[in-house]
Amino acid sequence: MEGIININKPSGITSFDVIRVLRRVLKEKRIGHTGTLDPLAEGVLVVCLGRATRLVQDIEGYSKIYTAGFELGYRTDTYDIEGKTIEESEKKSATRDELDIVLKKFIGDIKQIPPMYSALKVDGQKLYDLARKGIEVERKARDIHIDFIEVLEFDGVKGKIRCGVSKGTYIRSLIDDMGRELGTLATMNSLVREKVGDSSIDKAFTLEDIERLHNEGNSSFLQSVEEFFTYPQLEIEEGKNLTLFLNGNTIRHQSPNGRYRVYCQNKFLGLANVNNNLLKGYKYF
């Protein structure tokens, strides 16, 4: 089995739990997800199967849209409600004007320090393993980009925001930083990933959907690589150019710079970049 699935992950299970269920249901060992969602989080989890697992890193780089709930006045060790409260603030609330002013500071290119409870590695050790041992290490700030943040609701203490962010953004950390800028503390209490690239939650399949459809012999939940990547289509001729392309060589092709789906006689060959009229494949199928 080969392709890509847009899954609506439920809250309460890990991203790897999703992989385990799919391996059991689909009888496919080669499965990889394209961006971890914490157990608390729900929403879009794009999963690759078979040879499509070679595209995990491509999809990981896509921008994402989240809706996140938060509460002011306290902070946990994980920055969300699943952690232990480690600090409380005398200031327990803020005004809507204060929130709007603070959120504007986070729009655009910013630096963010990842939370200790994350899967990032420092000197070969995962941060959450160190955190569980009570060890906190220095983390380097990372460059991220936030396209937008909008306030969906706010009563002075609890609220909900919707934001579009780049790869590598921790919404828990964003909310923690927001709380500090407000002169209080903040903790995330819910998280929904609405979108990864063009994969949206309204078109996602639940694990129950996938199991039912698979048992019925229906694979409509599975997108092919050429369906998922909506790059323009580019045709190359048989002969020398086809041989060069399949051997990983660069060939001349008069096309605008960008990424393409490459075909020969209507047969899908893979994905390629064109730069200065030079075409080179980077994933072959």
SEGU-649811 format. One record per residue (C-alpha): residue in one letter; x, y, z; residue number from 1; chain. Coordinates in nm, 4 decimals. Layout:
! residues N
<atom 'A',<X,Y,Z>,NUM,'A'>
...
! end
This chain:
! residues 285
<atom 'M',<0.0000,0.0000,0.0000>,1,'A'>
<atom 'E',<0.1307,0.3434,-0.0969>,2,'A'>
<atom 'G',<-0.0001,0.6954,-0.0548>,3,'A'>
<atom 'I',<-0.0908,0.9701,0.1887>,4,'A'>
<atom 'I',<-0.3754,0.9897,0.4423>,5,'A'>
<atom 'N',<-0.5191,1.3001,0.6067>,6,'A'>
<atom 'I',<-0.6179,1.1783,0.9533>,7,'A'>
<atom 'N',<-0.8251,1.3553,1.2173>,8,'A'>
<atom 'K',<-0.6346,1.2517,1.5290>,9,'A'>
<atom 'P',<-0.8460,1.2422,1.8456>,10,'A'>
<atom 'S',<-0.7309,1.3910,2.1734>,11,'A'>
<atom 'G',<-0.5960,1.1455,2.4296>,12,'A'>
<atom 'I',<-0.3626,0.9383,2.2142>,13,'A'>
<atom 'T',<-0.0123,0.9951,2.0781>,14,'A'>
<atom 'S',<0.0812,1.0356,1.7134>,15,'A'>
<atom 'F',<0.2609,0.7018,1.7305>,16,'A'>
<atom 'D',<-0.0587,0.5401,1.8639>,17,'A'>
<atom 'V',<-0.2157,0.6426,1.5324>,18,'A'>
<atom 'I',<0.0677,0.4710,1.3450>,19,'A'>
<atom 'R',<0.0208,0.1534,1.5493>,20,'A'>
<atom 'V',<-0.3507,0.1407,1.4666>,21,'A'>
<atom 'L',<-0.2855,0.1943,1.0964>,22,'A'>
<atom 'R',<-0.0200,-0.0790,1.0843>,23,'A'>
<atom 'R',<-0.2679,-0.3216,1.2382>,24,'A'>
<atom 'V',<-0.5598,-0.2214,1.0159>,25,'A'>
<atom 'L',<-0.3793,-0.1729,0.6839>,26,'A'>
<atom 'K',<-0.1111,-0.4411,0.7276>,27,'A'>
<atom 'E',<0.1563,-0.1945,0.6141>,28,'A'>
<atom 'K',<0.4802,-0.1577,0.8112>,29,'A'>
<atom 'R',<0.6191,0.1466,0.6316>,30,'A'>
<atom 'I',<0.4137,0.4283,0.7843>,31,'A'>
<atom 'G',<0.5335,0.7664,0.9075>,32,'A'>
<atom 'H',<0.3598,1.0821,1.0290>,33,'A'>
<atom 'T',<0.4623,1.4293,0.9200>,34,'A'>
<atom 'G',<0.4573,1.6271,1.2440>,35,'A'>
<atom 'T',<0.3892,1.5167,1.6002>,36,'A'>
<atom 'L',<0.0698,1.6134,1.7785>,37,'A'>
<atom 'D',<0.0782,1.5889,2.1587>,38,'A'>
<atom 'P',<-0.1809,1.3614,2.3251>,39,'A'>
<atom 'L',<-0.3841,1.6664,2.4299>,40,'A'>
<atom 'A',<-0.4010,1.7909,2.0700>,41,'A'>
<atom 'E',<-0.6417,1.6803,1.8001>,42,'A'>
<atom 'G',<-0.6825,1.7468,1.4322>,43,'A'>
<atom 'V',<-0.4886,1.7023,1.1099>,44,'A'>
<atom 'L',<-0.2116,1.4424,1.1140>,45,'A'>
<atom 'V',<-0.0817,1.3706,0.7648>,46,'A'>
<atom 'V',<0.0506,1.0149,0.7365>,47,'A'>
<atom 'C',<0.2599,0.8615,0.4563>,48,'A'>
<atom 'L',<0.2542,0.4914,0.3592>,49,'A'>
<atom 'G',<0.4938,0.2753,0.1616>,50,'A'>
<atom 'R',<0.7277,0.4598,-0.0733>,51,'A'>
<atom 'A',<0.5460,0.7836,0.0112>,52,'A'>
<atom 'T',<0.7303,0.7820,0.3464>,53,'A'>
<atom 'R',<1.0192,0.9362,0.1509>,54,'A'>
<atom 'L',<0.8108,1.2535,0.1397>,55,'A'>
<atom 'V',<0.7650,1.2944,0.5159>,56,'A'>
<atom 'Q',<1.0229,1.5737,0.5388>,57,'A'>
<atom 'D',<0.8650,1.7617,0.2475>,58,'A'>
<atom 'I',<0.5256,1.7678,0.4188>,59,'A'>
<atom 'E',<0.6766,1.8490,0.7605>,60,'A'>
<atom 'G',<0.7876,2.1806,0.6141>,61,'A'>
<atom 'Y',<0.4340,2.2949,0.5288>,62,'A'>
<atom 'S',<0.2739,2.5836,0.7173>,63,'A'>
<atom 'K',<0.0010,2.4959,0.9674>,64,'A'>
<atom 'I',<-0.3112,2.6502,1.1174>,65,'A'>
<atom 'Y',<-0.4107,2.5876,1.4805>,66,'A'>
<atom 'T',<-0.6905,2.6831,1.7169>,67,'A'>
<atom 'A',<-0.5717,2.6909,2.0789>,68,'A'>
<atom 'G',<-0.7452,2.7523,2.4094>,69,'A'>
<atom 'F',<-0.5654,2.9106,2.7043>,70,'A'>
<atom 'E',<-0.6116,3.0234,3.0628>,71,'A'>
<atom 'L',<-0.4284,3.3044,3.2410>,72,'A'>
<atom 'G',<-0.2848,3.3108,3.5925>,73,'A'>
<atom 'Y',<-0.0728,2.9984,3.6167>,74,'A'>
<atom 'R',<0.1989,2.8011,3.4429>,75,'A'>
<atom 'T',<0.2720,2.4276,3.4231>,76,'A'>
<atom 'D',<0.5960,2.2432,3.3551>,77,'A'>
<atom 'T',<0.4642,2.1321,3.0147>,78,'A'>
<atom 'Y',<0.2986,2.4690,2.9304>,79,'A'>
<atom 'D',<-0.0378,2.2878,2.8978>,80,'A'>
<atom 'I',<-0.3042,2.1496,3.1329>,81,'A'>
<atom 'E',<-0.1535,1.8005,3.1251>,82,'A'>
<atom 'G',<0.1451,1.9238,3.3264>,83,'A'>
<atom 'K',<0.1994,2.0100,3.6911>,84,'A'>
<atom 'T',<0.1363,2.3661,3.8072>,85,'A'>
<atom 'I',<0.4741,2.5144,3.8993>,86,'A'>
<atom 'E',<0.3968,2.8848,3.9221>,87,'A'>
<atom 'E',<0.1017,3.1149,3.9829>,88,'A'>
<atom 'S',<0.0724,3.4855,3.9141>,89,'A'>
<atom 'E',<-0.0824,3.7552,4.1310>,90,'A'>
<atom 'K',<-0.2279,3.9002,3.8142>,91,'A'>
<atom 'K',<-0.4958,3.6566,3.6983>,92,'A'>
<atom 'S',<-0.6567,3.8462,3.4116>,93,'A'>
<atom 'A',<-0.6053,4.0920,3.1280>,94,'A'>
<atom 'T',<-0.8170,4.3160,2.9088>,95,'A'>
<atom 'R',<-0.8977,4.2447,2.5447>,96,'A'>
<atom 'D',<-0.7000,4.5539,2.4451>,97,'A'>
<atom 'E',<-0.3936,4.4262,2.6329>,98,'A'>
<atom 'L',<-0.4245,4.0886,2.4598>,99,'A'>
<atom 'D',<-0.4581,4.2444,2.1142>,100,'A'>
<atom 'I',<-0.1509,4.4643,2.1676>,101,'A'>
<atom 'V',<0.0613,4.1730,2.2927>,102,'A'>
<atom 'L',<-0.0351,3.9347,2.0131>,103,'A'>
<atom 'K',<0.0757,4.1850,1.7490>,104,'A'>
<atom 'K',<0.4320,4.1481,1.8840>,105,'A'>
<atom 'F',<0.4400,3.7851,1.7691>,106,'A'>
<atom 'I',<0.3417,3.8382,1.4054>,107,'A'>
<atom 'G',<0.6163,3.7841,1.1454>,108,'A'>
<atom 'D',<0.9662,3.6428,1.1885>,109,'A'>
<atom 'I',<1.0419,3.5783,1.5547>,110,'A'>
<atom 'K',<1.2608,3.3583,1.7712>,111,'A'>
<atom 'Q',<1.1121,3.0945,1.9983>,112,'A'>
<atom 'I',<1.2688,2.8782,2.2683>,113,'A'>
<atom 'P',<1.1262,2.5217,2.2515>,114,'A'>
<atom 'P',<0.9709,2.3786,2.5689>,115,'A'>
<atom 'M',<1.1580,2.1225,2.7771>,116,'A'>
<atom 'Y',<0.8703,1.8791,2.7260>,117,'A'>
<atom 'S',<0.9336,1.8232,2.3553>,118,'A'>
<atom 'A',<1.0848,1.5549,2.1326>,119,'A'>
<atom 'L',<1.3798,1.7729,2.0316>,120,'A'>
<atom 'K',<1.7219,1.6309,2.1113>,121,'A'>
<atom 'V',<2.0153,1.7921,2.2898>,122,'A'>
<atom 'D',<2.3394,1.5941,2.2823>,123,'A'>
<atom 'G',<2.1456,1.2902,2.1619>,124,'A'>
<atom 'Q',<1.8881,1.2983,2.4426>,125,'A'>
<atom 'K',<1.5226,1.3892,2.3978>,126,'A'>
<atom 'L',<1.4266,1.6948,2.5988>,127,'A'>
<atom 'Y',<1.1179,1.5327,2.7504>,128,'A'>
<atom 'D',<1.3318,1.2446,2.8848>,129,'A'>
<atom 'L',<1.5540,1.4976,3.0609>,130,'A'>
<atom 'A',<1.2527,1.6959,3.1833>,131,'A'>
<atom 'R',<1.1004,1.3858,3.3419>,132,'A'>
<atom 'K',<1.4231,1.3438,3.5387>,133,'A'>
<atom 'G',<1.3947,1.7005,3.6623>,134,'A'>
<atom 'I',<1.6817,1.8162,3.4417>,135,'A'>
<atom 'E',<1.6472,2.1445,3.2537>,136,'A'>
<atom 'V',<1.9012,2.2333,2.9872>,137,'A'>
<atom 'E',<1.9597,2.5450,2.7838>,138,'A'>
<atom 'R',<1.7699,2.5451,2.4533>,139,'A'>
<atom 'K',<1.8665,2.7595,2.1602>,140,'A'>
<atom 'A',<1.6028,2.9964,2.0284>,141,'A'>
<atom 'R',<1.4814,2.8956,1.6833>,142,'A'>
<atom 'D',<1.3660,3.1094,1.3932>,143,'A'>
<atom 'I',<0.9946,3.0687,1.3227>,144,'A'>
<atom 'H',<0.7334,3.2672,1.1331>,145,'A'>
<atom 'I',<0.3785,3.3492,1.2398>,146,'A'>
<atom 'D',<0.1487,3.4588,0.9574>,147,'A'>
<atom 'F',<-0.1455,3.5663,1.1697>,148,'A'>
<atom 'I',<-0.3075,3.5404,1.5122>,149,'A'>
<atom 'E',<-0.6743,3.6159,1.5672>,150,'A'>
<atom 'V',<-0.8685,3.6123,1.8935>,151,'A'>
<atom 'L',<-1.1767,3.3935,1.8676>,152,'A'>
<atom 'E',<-1.2970,3.4463,2.2232>,153,'A'>
<atom 'F',<-1.1699,3.5993,2.5488>,154,'A'>
<atom 'D',<-1.3404,3.6706,2.8807>,155,'A'>
<atom 'G',<-1.0410,3.8218,3.0584>,156,'A'>
<atom 'V',<-0.9139,3.4898,3.1959>,157,'A'>
<atom 'K',<-0.9889,3.2192,2.9424>,158,'A'>
<atom 'G',<-0.9733,3.2516,2.5676>,159,'A'>
<atom 'K',<-0.9114,3.0946,2.2301>,160,'A'>
<atom 'I',<-0.6855,3.2027,1.9450>,161,'A'>
<atom 'R',<-0.6407,3.0901,1.5865>,162,'A'>
<atom 'C',<-0.2988,3.1199,1.4241>,163,'A'>
<atom 'G',<-0.1085,3.0337,1.1073>,164,'A'>
<atom 'V',<0.2510,2.9311,1.1733>,165,'A'>
<atom 'S',<0.5637,2.7873,1.0143>,166,'A'>
<atom 'K',<0.7264,2.4524,1.0723>,167,'A'>
<atom 'G',<0.8826,2.4178,1.4164>,168,'A'>
<atom 'T',<0.6403,2.6459,1.6011>,169,'A'>
<atom 'Y',<0.5262,2.5303,1.9454>,170,'A'>
<atom 'I',<0.1831,2.6738,2.0246>,171,'A'>
<atom 'R',<0.2380,2.5892,2.3925>,172,'A'>
<atom 'S',<0.5459,2.8104,2.3920>,173,'A'>
<atom 'L',<0.3625,3.0857,2.2058>,174,'A'>
<atom 'I',<0.0944,3.0919,2.4760>,175,'A'>
<atom 'D',<0.3556,3.0814,2.7523>,176,'A'>
<atom 'D',<0.5366,3.3777,2.5951>,177,'A'>
<atom 'M',<0.2052,3.5579,2.5497>,178,'A'>
<atom 'G',<0.1295,3.5220,2.9199>,179,'A'>
<atom 'R',<0.4636,3.6696,3.0184>,180,'A'>
<atom 'E',<0.4137,3.9657,2.7838>,181,'A'>
<atom 'L',<0.0762,4.0256,2.9502>,182,'A'>
<atom 'G',<0.2480,4.0470,3.2881>,183,'A'>
<atom 'T',<0.0914,3.7247,3.4072>,184,'A'>
<atom 'L',<0.1224,3.3551,3.3156>,185,'A'>
<atom 'A',<-0.0675,3.1448,3.0635>,186,'A'>
<atom 'T',<-0.1287,2.7756,3.0025>,187,'A'>
<atom 'M',<-0.2702,2.6051,2.6949>,188,'A'>
<atom 'N',<-0.5852,2.4039,2.7662>,189,'A'>
<atom 'S',<-0.6782,2.2794,2.4162>,190,'A'>
<atom 'L',<-0.5267,2.2507,2.0698>,191,'A'>
<atom 'V',<-0.6745,2.1660,1.7304>,192,'A'>
<atom 'R',<-0.4626,2.1506,1.4160>,193,'A'>
<atom 'E',<-0.6993,2.2678,1.1453>,194,'A'>
<atom 'K',<-0.4678,2.2550,0.8483>,195,'A'>
<atom 'V',<-0.1301,2.1278,0.7213>,196,'A'>
<atom 'G',<-0.0582,2.2823,0.3818>,197,'A'>
<atom 'D',<-0.3765,2.2096,0.1834>,198,'A'>
<atom 'S',<-0.4850,1.9195,0.4075>,199,'A'>
<atom 'S',<-0.7750,2.0455,0.6192>,200,'A'>
<atom 'I',<-0.9651,1.8980,0.9109>,201,'A'>
<atom 'D',<-1.2973,1.9070,0.7255>,202,'A'>
<atom 'K',<-1.1575,1.6535,0.4761>,203,'A'>
<atom 'A',<-0.9758,1.4359,0.7302>,204,'A'>
<atom 'F',<-1.0655,1.0737,0.8103>,205,'A'>
<atom 'T',<-1.0999,0.9321,1.1596>,206,'A'>
<atom 'L',<-0.9289,0.6042,1.2439>,207,'A'>
<atom 'E',<-1.2743,0.4471,1.2625>,208,'A'>
<atom 'D',<-1.3530,0.5749,0.9121>,209,'A'>
<atom 'I',<-1.0347,0.4233,0.7745>,210,'A'>
<atom 'E',<-1.0904,0.0838,0.9366>,211,'A'>
<atom 'R',<-1.4495,0.0685,0.8113>,212,'A'>
<atom 'L',<-1.3617,0.1735,0.4567>,213,'A'>
<atom 'H',<-1.0641,-0.0629,0.4397>,214,'A'>
<atom 'N',<-1.2777,-0.3561,0.5555>,215,'A'>
<atom 'E',<-1.5249,-0.2677,0.2782>,216,'A'>
<atom 'G',<-1.2438,-0.2739,0.0211>,217,'A'>
<atom 'N',<-1.2703,0.1025,-0.0227>,218,'A'>
<atom 'S',<-0.9409,0.2949,-0.0320>,219,'A'>
<atom 'S',<-1.0899,0.6424,-0.0875>,220,'A'>
<atom 'F',<-0.9098,0.7611,0.2268>,221,'A'>
<atom 'L',<-0.5751,0.7158,0.0493>,222,'A'>
<atom 'Q',<-0.4343,0.9867,-0.1793>,223,'A'>
<atom 'S',<-0.1678,0.9059,-0.4329>,224,'A'>
<atom 'V',<0.1513,1.1112,-0.4330>,225,'A'>
<atom 'E',<0.0563,1.2789,-0.7609>,226,'A'>
<atom 'E',<-0.2875,1.3690,-0.6207>,227,'A'>
<atom 'F',<-0.1456,1.5089,-0.2977>,228,'A'>
<atom 'F',<0.1246,1.7271,-0.4506>,229,'A'>
<atom 'T',<-0.0630,1.9704,-0.6703>,230,'A'>
<atom 'Y',<0.2455,2.1038,-0.8494>,231,'A'>
<atom 'P',<0.2111,2.1796,-1.2234>,232,'A'>
<atom 'Q',<0.2508,1.8824,-1.4560>,233,'A'>
<atom 'L',<0.5591,1.8598,-1.6772>,234,'A'>
<atom 'E',<0.6185,1.6115,-1.9599>,235,'A'>
<atom 'I',<0.9596,1.4836,-2.0693>,236,'A'>
<atom 'E',<1.0304,1.2871,-2.3841>,237,'A'>
<atom 'E',<1.1417,0.9273,-2.4071>,238,'A'>
<atom 'G',<1.5031,0.8620,-2.4955>,239,'A'>
<atom 'K',<1.8077,1.0446,-2.3667>,240,'A'>
<atom 'N',<1.6241,1.2915,-2.1415>,241,'A'>
<atom 'L',<1.4187,1.0173,-1.9781>,242,'A'>
<atom 'T',<1.7312,0.8099,-1.9103>,243,'A'>
<atom 'L',<1.9150,1.1111,-1.7678>,244,'A'>
<atom 'F',<1.6212,1.2033,-1.5459>,245,'A'>
<atom 'L',<1.5736,0.8522,-1.4070>,246,'A'>
<atom 'N',<1.9479,0.8297,-1.3334>,247,'A'>
<atom 'G',<1.9291,1.1453,-1.1214>,248,'A'>
<atom 'N',<2.0959,1.3754,-1.3725>,249,'A'>
<atom 'T',<2.0027,1.7319,-1.4610>,250,'A'>
<atom 'I',<1.8405,1.7950,-1.7984>,251,'A'>
<atom 'R',<1.7548,2.1122,-1.9867>,252,'A'>
<atom 'H',<1.3864,2.2085,-1.9828>,253,'A'>
<atom 'Q',<1.2246,2.5396,-2.0733>,254,'A'>
<atom 'S',<0.9915,2.5966,-1.7790>,255,'A'>
<atom 'P',<0.9508,2.8612,-1.5061>,256,'A'>
<atom 'N',<1.1424,2.7984,-1.1841>,257,'A'>
<atom 'G',<0.9552,2.5860,-0.9326>,258,'A'>
<atom 'R',<0.8481,2.2345,-0.8388>,259,'A'>
<atom 'Y',<0.6733,1.9986,-1.0789>,260,'A'>
<atom 'R',<0.5150,1.6572,-1.1148>,261,'A'>
<atom 'V',<0.7061,1.4857,-1.3927>,262,'A'>
<atom 'Y',<0.5473,1.2512,-1.6481>,263,'A'>
<atom 'C',<0.6530,1.0602,-1.9575>,264,'A'>
<atom 'Q',<0.3730,0.9450,-2.1889>,265,'A'>
<atom 'N',<0.1240,1.0204,-1.9095>,266,'A'>
<atom 'K',<0.3091,0.7951,-1.6628>,267,'A'>
<atom 'F',<0.3973,0.9629,-1.3313>,268,'A'>
<atom 'L',<0.7726,0.9501,-1.2684>,269,'A'>
<atom 'G',<0.8248,1.1680,-0.9636>,270,'A'>
<atom 'L',<0.8775,1.5207,-0.8336>,271,'A'>
<atom 'A',<1.1372,1.7634,-0.9618>,272,'A'>
<atom 'N',<1.2748,2.1163,-0.9308>,273,'A'>
<atom 'V',<1.3344,2.3492,-1.2253>,274,'A'>
<atom 'N',<1.5914,2.6232,-1.1773>,275,'A'>
<atom 'N',<1.7239,2.8401,-1.4610>,276,'A'>
<atom 'N',<1.5778,2.5992,-1.7210>,277,'A'>
<atom 'L',<1.7510,2.3000,-1.5582>,278,'A'>
<atom 'L',<1.5293,2.0142,-1.4412>,279,'A'>
<atom 'K',<1.6357,1.7699,-1.1686>,280,'A'>
<atom 'G',<1.4276,1.5129,-0.9867>,281,'A'>
<atom 'Y',<1.4322,1.4897,-0.6093>,282,'A'>
<atom 'K',<1.1779,1.2120,-0.5451>,283,'A'>
<atom 'Y',<1.1215,0.9257,-0.7903>,284,'A'>
<atom 'F',<0.8184,0.6958,-0.8179>,285,'A'>
! end
